[in-house]
Amino acid sequence: MKLISSFSAILVMLLYGSYCVGQTLNQTKLSDLQEAHVKQVIQSLDQYHPLRVSLETGSRGDGIRRQWMNGMRKVGLKEASYAINFIWNTDPRMVEIANVGLYSQYYIVNDPGKDTETFLKTVDAGLQNTLRKEALSRAKKVLPAMLADSRNLYGIGKGKICGTVYIVLLDDETLPTLNPPADLYDVDDKPMWCK
C-alpha cells in the first residue's frame, strides 16, 4: 500500500509538473523577507503538493504586489481559477469566462468545502469583476504565443482555433502560478460555442 501511495504521489507530481503552463519561474531575486515567507509556505504544504514541489525547484512569483491580491487576502481567498473559452483566427474573435473556481487553499483538486459557492455569495462584486478582468487580460496576453507554439508543435492549421485556456490568480506575489495547459479544439466535433 505504501508503494502505491508513493508511486501515486510521484505520478501526480510528474503529471502536474508537465501539466503546468505559464508557470512563473522568476529570474528576479525576491527580497529576503519574501524568501522567508516562501519557506513558511513550503513548510505548510504536504511534501507532494504541486505548489511545494514547484517552490522547492525554484519557481517563484514575480514579487509584485497587486491591489486585487489585498482584496483576496482580506476575504480569505487564496486562489481564483478561470476556464476561459476562446475563438481565435488571426486575432481573438471571442474570449469569455466559462467557469470560475474560488478557493481558500492553493491548488486543491476539487472543491470539498464548497469554497466557490461560498465565495461567490460573499465576495463583493467589485473584487469579483477585478479578478475576472485580470484573468481575461492574462488570457489575451498568453494566447498568441501559446497558439503559435501549438501550430508549430502540433501542425494545427492556420484557420480558426477554438479552445479553453486556464488562468490562476493567487493572493501572494511570491508564489508561482501553475496554469494548466489549454484545451484546443481543431477537430470536427467542436463544442457548440465553437461552431
C-alpha positions in Angstrom: 0.0 0.0 0.0 2.8 2.4 0.9 4.5 1.7 -2.5 1.2 2.5 -4.3 0.8 5.7 -2.3 4.3 6.9 -3.0 4.0 5.9 -6.7 0.7 7.8 -7.0 2.2 10.9 -5.4 5.2 10.8 -7.7 2.9 10.3 -10.7 0.8 13.3 -9.7 4.0 15.4 -9.3 5.2 14.4 -12.7 1.9 14.9 -14.4 1.3 18.2 -12.7 4.7 19.4 -13.5 4.3 18.7 -17.2 0.7 19.9 -16.9 1.5 23.4 -15.8 1.8 26.0 -18.5 2.7 29.6 -17.9 4.3 28.7 -14.7 6.2 31.7 -13.3 9.9 30.8 -13.0 11.0 34.1 -11.7 14.6 35.1 -12.6 14.3 38.2 -10.4 15.5 37.7 -6.9 12.9 38.1 -4.2 13.7 40.0 -1.1 15.0 38.2 2.0 11.6 38.8 3.6 9.8 37.4 0.6 12.0 34.3 0.5 11.4 33.7 4.3 7.7 33.8 3.5 8.2 31.3 0.7 9.9 29.0 3.2 6.9 29.2 5.5 4.6 28.4 2.7 6.7 25.4 1.7 6.6 24.1 5.3 2.9 24.5 5.5 2.2 22.2 2.5 2.3 18.4 2.1 5.5 17.2 0.6 3.7 16.1 -2.6 1.6 19.3 -3.0 2.3 20.7 -6.5 2.9 24.2 -5.2 5.5 22.9 -2.7 7.3 20.9 -5.4 7.3 23.9 -7.7 8.7 26.2 -5.0 11.3 23.7 -4.0 12.5 23.5 -7.6 13.0 27.3 -7.7 9.7 28.6 -9.2 8.6 31.9 -7.8 6.1 34.6 -8.4 7.2 37.9 -9.8 7.2 39.6 -6.4 5.0 42.4 -7.5 2.1 43.1 -5.1 -1.1 43.9 -6.9 -4.1 45.7 -5.3 -6.5 42.8 -6.0 -4.2 40.5 -4.0 -5.0 42.6 -1.0 -8.7 42.2 -1.6 -8.3 38.4 -1.9 -6.4 38.2 1.4 -9.0 40.4 3.1 -11.7 37.8 2.4 -9.5 34.7 2.8 -9.5 33.9 -0.9 -6.1 32.3 -1.8 -6.8 31.2 -5.4 -9.2 32.2 -8.2 -9.1 29.9 -11.2 -10.7 30.7 -14.5 -11.6 28.5 -17.5 -11.7 30.9 -20.5 -13.2 29.8 -23.8 -11.8 31.4 -26.9 -12.2 31.5 -30.7 -9.1 32.7 -32.5 -8.2 33.2 -36.1 -5.5 35.8 -36.6 -6.8 37.7 -33.6 -9.3 37.0 -30.9 -12.9 36.6 -32.1 -14.2 35.6 -28.7 -12.6 35.4 -25.2 -15.0 34.8 -22.4 -15.0 33.1 -18.9 -16.7 29.8 -18.9 -16.1 28.7 -15.4 -14.8 30.1 -12.1 -13.3 28.4 -9.1 -12.6 30.4 -5.9 -10.7 28.6 -3.1 -9.4 29.1 0.4 -6.4 26.9 -0.3 -3.8 26.8 -3.0 -4.2 24.3 -5.9 -6.8 21.9 -4.5 -8.0 19.3 -6.9 -11.7 19.6 -6.1 -13.8 21.9 -4.0 -14.7 19.7 -1.0 -15.6 22.7 1.2 -17.8 24.2 -1.5 -15.5 27.3 -1.4 -16.6 28.6 -4.8 -20.2 28.7 -3.8 -19.5 30.5 -0.6 -17.1 33.0 -2.1 -19.5 33.8 -5.0 -22.1 34.8 -2.4 -19.7 36.7 0.0 -17.0 38.4 -2.2 -18.2 41.8 -3.3 -18.9 42.3 -7.0 -16.1 44.9 -7.3 -13.4 42.3 -6.4 -15.0 39.6 -8.5 -15.1 41.9 -11.5 -11.5 43.0 -11.0 -10.4 39.4 -10.8 -12.4 38.5 -14.0 -10.8 41.4 -15.9 -7.3 40.3 -14.7 -7.9 36.7 -15.8 -9.2 37.8 -19.2 -6.3 40.2 -19.7 -3.8 37.4 -18.9 -5.6 35.0 -21.2 -5.4 37.5 -24.1 -1.7 38.0 -23.4 -0.8 34.3 -23.4 -2.9 33.2 -26.3 -0.9 34.5 -29.2 2.4 32.8 -28.2 0.6 29.6 -27.0 -1.3 29.3 -30.2 1.8 29.9 -32.3 3.7 27.2 -30.3 0.8 24.8 -30.8 0.6 25.5 -34.5 4.4 24.8 -34.8 4.5 21.8 -32.5 1.3 20.0 -33.5 0.8 21.2 -37.0 -2.5 22.9 -36.2 -3.7 24.7 -39.3 -3.8 28.5 -39.8 -7.6 28.7 -39.7 -9.9 29.2 -36.8 -8.9 27.6 -33.5 -11.2 27.2 -30.5 -10.2 26.2 -27.1 -10.1 26.8 -23.4 -7.2 28.4 -21.6 -6.9 28.2 -17.8 -5.7 31.1 -15.7 -4.9 31.0 -12.0 -4.7 34.1 -9.8 -3.2 33.9 -6.3 -3.3 36.2 -3.3 0.5 36.1 -3.0 3.0 37.7 -5.3 5.8 35.3 -4.2 4.1 32.2 -5.4 4.2 30.8 -9.0 1.0 30.5 -11.0 0.7 26.9 -12.2 -1.7 27.3 -15.1 -2.9 24.0 -16.6 -2.4 23.6 -20.4 -5.1 24.9 -22.7 -7.5 22.6 -24.5 -7.5 23.2 -28.2 -10.4 22.1 -30.5 -9.5 21.9 -34.1 -11.3 18.7 -34.8 -14.8 18.2 -36.3 -16.7 17.7 -33.1 -16.1 21.1 -31.5 -18.1 22.4 -28.6 -21.3 24.2 -29.6 -19.9 27.6 -28.7 -17.1 27.0 -31.2 -19.2 26.3 -34.3 
